[in-house]
């Protein structure tokens, strides 16, 4: 297998410069390339959709997705918004990076912060929070970004972690038996594959092409992709295209045929079948339920579950 050495993978510890937490906000096309680092990473997607890979689990994400990733756990958020070269002006993602040391080991050892200490221990397998319990979290992230002093930011962030620790229903993301035993080259190869798909999924892509891209045989490529993601390459490609279709049905007024051609389905009938397979409804029905209003809001109102996105009456997740 050949991975692109320019694809970022192992990131060094962020430079906190005495600040307890580093906050970043991404707009237009939130995309986090596959990588790992020794810090905890809290990711909140305010507006975007696509695929996230954490450890050995590949899952769809949509608005309201909130995940706490533990140290040295490989992860990526691959935004379907990138299907539009101009990006999505409404897409927003907030990311916080921190370590036990940057928050204060002695502080975390105090009994008053035992809930936060337990939260960080649980996050070593990744934690996905149910988005219907996250009301106000986006505003708290904004307050963190606006905090002018390090002390105020640290106190606000500890309150945010305390609130997350109290949420019932947060579930581990990676499987119970997951151990990061694969070498870095495997993840670098996977990062190269996912980036290639993200950039070229609107064109015809075959298993033979991807195998040549990785300089291996088709059977070897097929086994590698399933081993690394738990899913077949064809299922991933079709679901990725349907994710992009969902964004364009929500955000644009393009016809269904035009969207089908844009995302790589030359046959409208095949597109409709795949859309119904993965979304549980027809594209037209999806647009009626999820289409953007004139004021820029989306119907229906409310926040979807981060662990089980439900854009239509029934949504079909990728199966193992």
TIKE-378649 format. One record per residue (C-alpha): x negated, z, y negated. Coordinates in Angstrom, 2 decimals, always signed. Each point is the difference from the previous one (the first is absolute). Layout:
<zavexs>
<zavex xx="X" zz="Z" yy="Y"/>
...
</zavexs>
This chain:
<zavexs>
<zavex xx="+0.00" zz="+0.00" yy="+0.00"/>
<zavex xx="-1.18" zz="-0.81" yy="-3.49"/>
<zavex xx="+1.05" zz="+2.06" yy="-3.01"/>
<zavex xx="-0.65" zz="-0.88" yy="-3.62"/>
<zavex xx="-2.79" zz="+2.32" yy="-1.22"/>
<zavex xx="+1.38" zz="-0.26" yy="-3.55"/>
<zavex xx="+3.30" zz="+1.61" yy="+1.03"/>
<zavex xx="-0.09" zz="+3.65" yy="-1.15"/>
<zavex xx="+0.29" zz="+2.49" yy="+2.82"/>
<zavex xx="-1.98" zz="+3.25" yy="-0.23"/>
<zavex xx="+0.50" zz="+1.35" yy="-3.52"/>
<zavex xx="-2.25" zz="+2.80" yy="-1.32"/>
<zavex xx="+1.41" zz="+3.31" yy="-1.17"/>
<zavex xx="+1.69" zz="-0.49" yy="-3.40"/>
<zavex xx="-1.85" zz="+1.43" yy="-2.97"/>
<zavex xx="+2.30" zz="+2.73" yy="-1.29"/>
<zavex xx="-2.38" zz="+1.12" yy="-2.75"/>
<zavex xx="+1.37" zz="+3.53" yy="+0.22"/>
<zavex xx="+3.63" zz="-1.16" yy="+0.03"/>
<zavex xx="+2.12" zz="+1.24" yy="+2.89"/>
<zavex xx="+1.80" zz="-3.30" yy="+0.57"/>
<zavex xx="-0.50" zz="-3.66" yy="-0.89"/>
<zavex xx="+3.19" zz="-1.91" yy="-0.90"/>
<zavex xx="+0.41" zz="-3.78" yy="-0.05"/>
<zavex xx="+3.04" zz="-2.20" yy="-0.62"/>
<zavex xx="+0.23" zz="-3.61" yy="+1.16"/>
<zavex xx="+2.39" zz="-2.54" yy="-1.48"/>
<zavex xx="+1.26" zz="-3.53" yy="+0.79"/>
<zavex xx="-1.43" zz="-0.29" yy="+3.53"/>
<zavex xx="-0.89" zz="+3.36" yy="+1.57"/>
<zavex xx="-2.44" zz="-0.76" yy="+2.80"/>
<zavex xx="-2.36" zz="+2.44" yy="+1.69"/>
<zavex xx="-2.52" zz="-1.74" yy="+2.27"/>
<zavex xx="-0.76" zz="+1.51" yy="+3.41"/>
<zavex xx="-2.58" zz="+2.76" yy="-0.44"/>
<zavex xx="-0.73" zz="+3.68" yy="+0.55"/>
<zavex xx="-1.75" zz="+2.76" yy="-1.95"/>
<zavex xx="-0.58" zz="+3.76" yy="+0.24"/>
<zavex xx="+2.73" zz="+0.86" yy="-2.53"/>
<zavex xx="+3.71" zz="+0.62" yy="+0.44"/>
<zavex xx="+2.15" zz="-2.76" yy="-1.48"/>
<zavex xx="+3.60" zz="+0.43" yy="-1.14"/>
<zavex xx="+1.77" zz="-3.34" yy="-0.46"/>
<zavex xx="+3.42" zz="-0.36" yy="-1.64"/>
<zavex xx="+1.53" zz="-3.48" yy="-0.21"/>
<zavex xx="+2.48" zz="-0.03" yy="-2.87"/>
<zavex xx="+0.77" zz="-3.69" yy="+0.31"/>
<zavex xx="-1.46" zz="-2.40" yy="+2.57"/>
<zavex xx="+0.36" zz="-0.94" yy="+3.66"/>
<zavex xx="-2.19" zz="-1.24" yy="+2.80"/>
<zavex xx="-1.94" zz="+1.45" yy="+2.94"/>
<zavex xx="-2.07" zz="+3.15" yy="+0.23"/>
<zavex xx="-2.58" zz="+0.67" yy="+2.68"/>
<zavex xx="-1.10" zz="+3.61" yy="+0.51"/>
<zavex xx="-2.21" zz="+0.74" yy="+2.98"/>
<zavex xx="+1.61" zz="-1.80" yy="+2.92"/>
<zavex xx="+3.50" zz="-0.41" yy="-1.44"/>
<zavex xx="+1.22" zz="-3.06" yy="-1.90"/>
<zavex xx="+3.28" zz="+0.57" yy="-1.85"/>
<zavex xx="+2.17" zz="-1.61" yy="-2.64"/>
<zavex xx="+0.15" zz="+1.71" yy="-3.38"/>
<zavex xx="+2.37" zz="-0.38" yy="-2.93"/>
<zavex xx="+0.87" zz="+1.76" yy="-3.26"/>
<zavex xx="-0.37" zz="+3.76" yy="+0.35"/>
<zavex xx="-2.69" zz="-0.10" yy="+2.70"/>
<zavex xx="-2.11" zz="+3.17" yy="-0.29"/>
<zavex xx="-2.88" zz="+0.76" yy="+2.39"/>
<zavex xx="-2.80" zz="+2.56" yy="-0.04"/>
<zavex xx="-3.06" zz="-1.42" yy="+1.80"/>
<zavex xx="-2.62" zz="+2.35" yy="+1.38"/>
<zavex xx="-3.78" zz="-0.33" yy="-0.31"/>
<zavex xx="-1.71" zz="-2.92" yy="+1.75"/>
<zavex xx="+3.29" zz="-1.43" yy="+1.26"/>
<zavex xx="-0.01" zz="-3.83" yy="-0.33"/>
<zavex xx="+2.91" zz="-1.21" yy="-2.11"/>
<zavex xx="+1.32" zz="-2.99" yy="-1.94"/>
<zavex xx="+3.09" zz="-0.87" yy="-2.04"/>
<zavex xx="+0.47" zz="-3.78" yy="+0.16"/>
<zavex xx="+2.48" zz="-0.98" yy="-2.68"/>
<zavex xx="+2.42" zz="-2.85" yy="+0.62"/>
<zavex xx="+0.16" zz="-0.37" yy="-3.79"/>
<zavex xx="-3.26" zz="-1.94" yy="+0.26"/>
<zavex xx="+2.04" zz="-2.87" yy="+1.41"/>
<zavex xx="+0.70" zz="-0.82" yy="-3.64"/>
<zavex xx="-3.25" zz="-0.99" yy="-1.75"/>
<zavex xx="+1.26" zz="+1.51" yy="-3.24"/>
<zavex xx="+0.76" zz="+3.28" yy="+1.73"/>
<zavex xx="+3.08" zz="+2.12" yy="-0.52"/>
<zavex xx="+0.08" zz="+1.45" yy="-3.52"/>
<zavex xx="+2.22" zz="+2.85" yy="+1.22"/>
<zavex xx="-2.27" zz="+1.08" yy="+2.90"/>
<zavex xx="-1.65" zz="+3.40" yy="-0.39"/>
<zavex xx="-2.04" zz="+2.24" yy="+2.28"/>
<zavex xx="-1.61" zz="+3.38" yy="-0.78"/>
<zavex xx="-3.02" zz="+1.34" yy="+1.90"/>
<zavex xx="-1.62" zz="+3.44" yy="-0.13"/>
<zavex xx="-3.42" zz="+0.72" yy="+1.54"/>
<zavex xx="-1.23" zz="+3.55" yy="+0.61"/>
<zavex xx="-1.96" zz="+2.21" yy="+2.40"/>
<zavex xx="+0.17" zz="+3.62" yy="+1.02"/>
<zavex xx="-3.19" zz="+0.58" yy="-1.98"/>
<zavex xx="+1.38" zz="-1.65" yy="-3.15"/>
<zavex xx="+3.11" zz="+2.21" yy="+0.14"/>
<zavex xx="-2.07" zz="+3.10" yy="+0.72"/>
<zavex xx="-0.72" zz="+1.44" yy="+3.44"/>
<zavex xx="+0.45" zz="+3.60" yy="-1.18"/>
<zavex xx="+3.27" zz="-0.93" yy="-1.70"/>
<zavex xx="+1.38" zz="-1.65" yy="+3.13"/>
<zavex xx="-0.95" zz="+3.08" yy="+2.02"/>
<zavex xx="+2.38" zz="+2.18" yy="-2.01"/>
<zavex xx="+3.21" zz="+0.94" yy="+1.86"/>
<zavex xx="+2.11" zz="-1.32" yy="-2.89"/>
<zavex xx="-1.26" zz="-3.53" yy="+0.79"/>
<zavex xx="+0.30" zz="+0.24" yy="+3.78"/>
<zavex xx="+2.73" zz="-2.68" yy="+0.00"/>
<zavex xx="-2.31" zz="-2.48" yy="-1.74"/>
<zavex xx="-2.81" zz="+0.84" yy="+2.42"/>
<zavex xx="+2.31" zz="-0.70" yy="+2.96"/>
<zavex xx="+1.17" zz="-3.25" yy="-1.64"/>
<zavex xx="-3.58" zz="-1.24" yy="-0.29"/>
<zavex xx="-0.70" zz="+0.91" yy="+3.63"/>
<zavex xx="+3.08" zz="-1.93" yy="+1.16"/>
<zavex xx="-1.04" zz="-3.00" yy="-2.11"/>
<zavex xx="-3.00" zz="-0.70" yy="+2.22"/>
<zavex xx="+2.38" zz="-2.17" yy="+2.02"/>
<zavex xx="+1.69" zz="-1.27" yy="-3.15"/>
<zavex xx="+3.38" zz="+1.25" yy="-1.22"/>
<zavex xx="+2.96" zz="-2.17" yy="-1.04"/>
<zavex xx="+2.59" zz="+1.74" yy="-2.16"/>
<zavex xx="+3.73" zz="-0.86" yy="+0.10"/>
<zavex xx="+0.66" zz="-1.67" yy="-3.33"/>
<zavex xx="+3.45" zz="+1.51" yy="-0.39"/>
<zavex xx="-1.83" zz="+3.30" yy="-0.57"/>
<zavex xx="-2.35" zz="-1.36" yy="-2.66"/>
<zavex xx="+2.21" zz="+0.08" yy="-3.10"/>
<zavex xx="-2.19" zz="+0.51" yy="-3.07"/>
<zavex xx="-3.33" zz="-0.59" yy="+1.77"/>
<zavex xx="-0.65" zz="-3.21" yy="-1.95"/>
<zavex xx="+0.52" zz="+1.86" yy="-3.29"/>
<zavex xx="-2.41" zz="+2.71" yy="+1.14"/>
<zavex xx="-2.62" zz="-2.66" yy="+0.78"/>
<zavex xx="+0.47" zz="-1.36" yy="-3.52"/>
<zavex xx="-0.52" zz="+3.48" yy="-1.45"/>
<zavex xx="-3.23" zz="+0.24" yy="+1.99"/>
<zavex xx="-1.18" zz="-3.28" yy="-1.49"/>
<zavex xx="+0.91" zz="+1.19" yy="-3.49"/>
<zavex xx="-1.70" zz="+3.40" yy="+0.31"/>
<zavex xx="-2.81" zz="+0.09" yy="-2.56"/>
<zavex xx="-2.03" zz="+2.84" yy="+1.50"/>
<zavex xx="-1.41" zz="+0.53" yy="+3.49"/>
<zavex xx="+1.43" zz="+3.50" yy="+0.34"/>
<zavex xx="+3.54" zz="-1.12" yy="-0.81"/>
<zavex xx="-0.26" zz="-2.92" yy="+2.41"/>
<zavex xx="-1.23" zz="+2.26" yy="+2.81"/>
<zavex xx="+2.84" zz="+2.49" yy="-0.51"/>
<zavex xx="+2.61" zz="-2.77" yy="-0.07"/>
<zavex xx="-1.45" zz="-1.54" yy="+3.14"/>
<zavex xx="+0.02" zz="+3.31" yy="+1.88"/>
<zavex xx="+3.68" zz="+0.35" yy="-0.91"/>
<zavex xx="+0.61" zz="-3.52" yy="+1.30"/>
<zavex xx="-1.74" zz="+0.80" yy="+3.30"/>
<zavex xx="+1.96" zz="+3.26" yy="+0.27"/>
<zavex xx="+3.21" zz="-1.97" yy="-0.40"/>
<zavex xx="-1.04" zz="-2.55" yy="+2.64"/>
<zavex xx="-0.91" zz="+2.83" yy="+2.38"/>
<zavex xx="+3.56" zz="+1.32" yy="-0.25"/>
<zavex xx="+1.61" zz="-3.33" yy="+0.96"/>
<zavex xx="+1.60" zz="+0.07" yy="+3.42"/>
<zavex xx="-0.24" zz="-3.12" yy="+2.14"/>
<zavex xx="-3.53" zz="-1.13" yy="-0.90"/>
<zavex xx="-1.31" zz="-1.71" yy="+3.13"/>
<zavex xx="-3.49" zz="-0.89" yy="+1.26"/>
<zavex xx="-0.83" zz="-3.66" yy="-0.47"/>
<zavex xx="-2.58" zz="-0.65" yy="+2.71"/>
<zavex xx="+0.60" zz="+0.56" yy="+3.70"/>
<zavex xx="-0.82" zz="+3.39" yy="+1.52"/>
<zavex xx="-2.80" zz="-1.45" yy="+2.13"/>
<zavex xx="-1.66" zz="-1.94" yy="-2.82"/>
<zavex xx="-3.74" zz="+0.45" yy="-0.31"/>
<zavex xx="-2.10" zz="-2.19" yy="-2.28"/>
<zavex xx="-2.36" zz="-1.20" yy="+2.72"/>
<zavex xx="-0.06" zz="-3.70" yy="-0.89"/>
<zavex xx="-3.08" zz="-1.05" yy="-1.88"/>
<zavex xx="+0.03" zz="-1.07" yy="-3.61"/>
<zavex xx="-0.37" zz="-3.65" yy="+0.99"/>
<zavex xx="+3.42" zz="+0.05" yy="+1.70"/>
<zavex xx="+1.68" zz="+1.25" yy="-3.17"/>
<zavex xx="-1.97" zz="-2.39" yy="-2.18"/>
<zavex xx="+1.20" zz="-2.86" yy="+2.22"/>
<zavex xx="+3.59" zz="+1.22" yy="-0.23"/>
<zavex xx="-0.32" zz="+0.27" yy="-3.79"/>
<zavex xx="-1.19" zz="-3.61" yy="-0.11"/>
<zavex xx="+2.94" zz="-1.15" yy="+2.16"/>
<zavex xx="+2.62" zz="+1.84" yy="-2.07"/>
<zavex xx="-1.48" zz="-1.27" yy="-3.25"/>
<zavex xx="+0.00" zz="-3.57" yy="+1.33"/>
<zavex xx="+3.68" zz="+0.31" yy="+0.97"/>
<zavex xx="+0.90" zz="+1.53" yy="-3.34"/>
<zavex xx="-1.55" zz="-2.94" yy="-1.83"/>
<zavex xx="+1.09" zz="-2.82" yy="+2.31"/>
<zavex xx="+3.24" zz="+0.99" yy="+1.71"/>
<zavex xx="+1.93" zz="-2.63" yy="-1.98"/>
<zavex xx="-1.89" zz="-2.66" yy="+1.97"/>
<zavex xx="+0.24" zz="-0.82" yy="+3.69"/>
<zavex xx="-2.16" zz="+2.50" yy="+1.91"/>
<zavex xx="-0.63" zz="-0.20" yy="+3.74"/>
<zavex xx="-1.63" zz="+2.31" yy="+2.50"/>
<zavex xx="-2.64" zz="-2.66" yy="+0.61"/>
<zavex xx="-0.84" zz="-0.08" yy="-3.72"/>
<zavex xx="-0.31" zz="+3.78" yy="-0.19"/>
<zavex xx="-2.14" zz="+0.09" yy="+3.14"/>
<zavex xx="-2.35" zz="-2.59" yy="-1.55"/>
<zavex xx="-0.02" zz="+2.04" yy="-3.23"/>
<zavex xx="-1.27" zz="+2.98" yy="+2.03"/>
<zavex xx="-2.24" zz="-2.15" yy="+2.24"/>
<zavex xx="+1.64" zz="+1.14" yy="+3.24"/>
<zavex xx="+2.37" zz="-1.43" yy="+2.60"/>
<zavex xx="+3.77" zz="+0.14" yy="-0.45"/>
<zavex xx="+0.48" zz="+2.62" yy="+2.78"/>
<zavex xx="-2.74" zz="+2.19" yy="-1.50"/>
<zavex xx="+1.53" zz="-0.24" yy="-3.47"/>
<zavex xx="+3.49" zz="+0.78" yy="+1.35"/>
<zavex xx="-1.23" zz="+3.09" yy="+1.85"/>
<zavex xx="-2.02" zz="+1.18" yy="-3.00"/>
<zavex xx="+2.91" zz="-0.28" yy="-2.44"/>
<zavex xx="+2.41" zz="+1.86" yy="+2.29"/>
<zavex xx="-2.60" zz="+2.68" yy="+0.76"/>
<zavex xx="-0.68" zz="+0.60" yy="-3.71"/>
<zavex xx="+3.60" zz="-0.16" yy="-1.29"/>
<zavex xx="+2.28" zz="+0.57" yy="+2.99"/>
<zavex xx="+1.83" zz="-3.27" yy="-0.71"/>
<zavex xx="-0.32" zz="-3.65" yy="+0.93"/>
<zavex xx="-1.48" zz="-2.34" yy="-2.58"/>
<zavex xx="+3.10" zz="-2.24" yy="-0.11"/>
<zavex xx="+2.35" zz="+2.96" yy="-0.55"/>
<zavex xx="-2.24" zz="+1.28" yy="-2.79"/>
<zavex xx="-0.18" zz="-3.41" yy="-1.68"/>
<zavex xx="+3.76" zz="-0.57" yy="+0.15"/>
<zavex xx="+0.78" zz="+3.50" yy="-1.26"/>
<zavex xx="-2.54" zz="-0.37" yy="-2.81"/>
<zavex xx="+1.69" zz="-3.21" yy="-1.10"/>
<zavex xx="+3.41" zz="+1.68" yy="+0.12"/>
<zavex xx="-1.40" zz="+2.83" yy="-2.16"/>
<zavex xx="-1.03" zz="-2.61" yy="-2.56"/>
<zavex xx="+3.42" zz="-1.63" yy="+0.23"/>
<zavex xx="+1.61" zz="+3.35" yy="-0.75"/>
<zavex xx="-2.07" zz="+0.35" yy="-3.17"/>
<zavex xx="+0.91" zz="-3.50" yy="-1.19"/>
<zavex xx="+3.69" zz="+0.43" yy="+0.83"/>
<zavex xx="-0.01" zz="+3.18" yy="-2.08"/>
<zavex xx="-2.20" zz="-1.10" yy="-2.86"/>
<zavex xx="+0.69" zz="-3.72" yy="-0.50"/>
<zavex xx="+2.93" zz="-2.41" yy="-0.26"/>
<zavex xx="-1.63" zz="-2.61" yy="+2.27"/>
<zavex xx="+2.25" zz="-1.54" yy="+2.64"/>
<zavex xx="-0.22" zz="+1.25" yy="+3.57"/>
<zavex xx="-1.38" zz="-3.38" yy="+1.11"/>
<zavex xx="-2.70" zz="+0.14" yy="-2.69"/>
<zavex xx="-0.99" zz="+3.52" yy="+1.05"/>
<zavex xx="-0.10" zz="-1.05" yy="+3.64"/>
<zavex xx="-2.44" zz="-2.80" yy="-0.82"/>
<zavex xx="-2.10" zz="+2.19" yy="-2.31"/>
<zavex xx="-0.67" zz="+2.66" yy="+2.62"/>
<zavex xx="-0.87" zz="-2.34" yy="+2.86"/>
<zavex xx="+3.28" zz="-0.80" yy="+1.80"/>
<zavex xx="+0.53" zz="-3.79" yy="-0.19"/>
<zavex xx="+3.23" zz="+0.38" yy="+1.99"/>
<zavex xx="+2.82" zz="+1.79" yy="-1.82"/>
<zavex xx="+1.78" zz="+0.68" yy="+3.30"/>
<zavex xx="-3.12" zz="+1.68" yy="+1.40"/>
<zavex xx="-0.40" zz="+2.02" yy="-3.20"/>
<zavex xx="+3.60" zz="+1.20" yy="+0.21"/>
<zavex xx="-0.47" zz="+1.04" yy="+3.64"/>
<zavex xx="-3.20" zz="+1.89" yy="-0.75"/>
<zavex xx="+1.50" zz="+1.67" yy="-3.06"/>
<zavex xx="+3.01" zz="+1.19" yy="+1.98"/>
<zavex xx="-2.28" zz="+1.15" yy="+2.82"/>
<zavex xx="-2.13" zz="+2.21" yy="-2.22"/>
<zavex xx="+2.43" zz="+0.95" yy="-2.78"/>
<zavex xx="+3.23" zz="+0.13" yy="+1.96"/>
<zavex xx="+1.89" zz="-2.23" yy="-2.44"/>
<zavex xx="-0.05" zz="-3.50" yy="-1.50"/>
<zavex xx="-2.19" zz="-0.74" yy="-3.06"/>
<zavex xx="+3.09" zz="-0.60" yy="-2.14"/>
<zavex xx="+1.43" zz="+3.40" yy="+0.93"/>
<zavex xx="-3.34" zz="+1.66" yy="-0.72"/>
<zavex xx="-0.13" zz="-1.57" yy="-3.46"/>
<zavex xx="+3.55" zz="+1.13" yy="-0.76"/>
<zavex xx="-0.89" zz="+3.58" yy="+0.89"/>
<zavex xx="-3.52" zz="+0.15" yy="-1.41"/>
<zavex xx="-0.14" zz="-2.59" yy="-2.79"/>
<zavex xx="-1.30" zz="+0.92" yy="-3.43"/>
<zavex xx="+2.55" zz="+0.64" yy="-2.72"/>
<zavex xx="-0.30" zz="-1.43" yy="-3.46"/>
<zavex xx="-1.40" zz="+3.33" yy="-1.26"/>
<zavex xx="-2.81" zz="-0.11" yy="+2.57"/>
<zavex xx="+1.41" zz="+2.64" yy="+2.34"/>
<zavex xx="+0.68" zz="-0.59" yy="+3.66"/>
<zavex xx="+3.18" zz="+0.47" yy="+1.97"/>
<zavex xx="+0.88" zz="+2.12" yy="+1.77"/>
<zavex xx="-1.37" zz="+2.95" yy="-1.95"/>
<zavex xx="-1.79" zz="+2.77" yy="+1.81"/>
<zavex xx="-3.21" zz="+0.47" yy="+1.89"/>
<zavex xx="-0.64" zz="-1.28" yy="+3.49"/>
<zavex xx="-1.61" zz="+1.97" yy="+2.77"/>
<zavex xx="-3.75" zz="-0.56" yy="+0.12"/>
<zavex xx="-0.01" zz="+0.33" yy="+3.77"/>
<zavex xx="+2.98" zz="-2.28" yy="+0.65"/>
<zavex xx="+0.64" zz="-2.66" yy="-2.66"/>
<zavex xx="+3.64" zz="-1.13" yy="+0.11"/>
<zavex xx="+0.56" zz="-2.98" yy="-2.32"/>
<zavex xx="+3.02" zz="-1.20" yy="+2.02"/>
<zavex xx="+2.54" zz="+1.65" yy="+2.24"/>
<zavex xx="-2.49" zz="-0.07" yy="+2.87"/>
<zavex xx="-3.74" zz="-0.57" yy="-0.32"/>
<zavex xx="-2.15" zz="-0.72" yy="+3.00"/>
<zavex xx="-3.49" zz="+1.57" yy="-0.01"/>
<zavex xx="-2.97" zz="-1.57" yy="+1.70"/>
<zavex xx="-0.07" zz="+1.04" yy="+3.62"/>
<zavex xx="-3.02" zz="+1.10" yy="+1.97"/>
</zavexs>
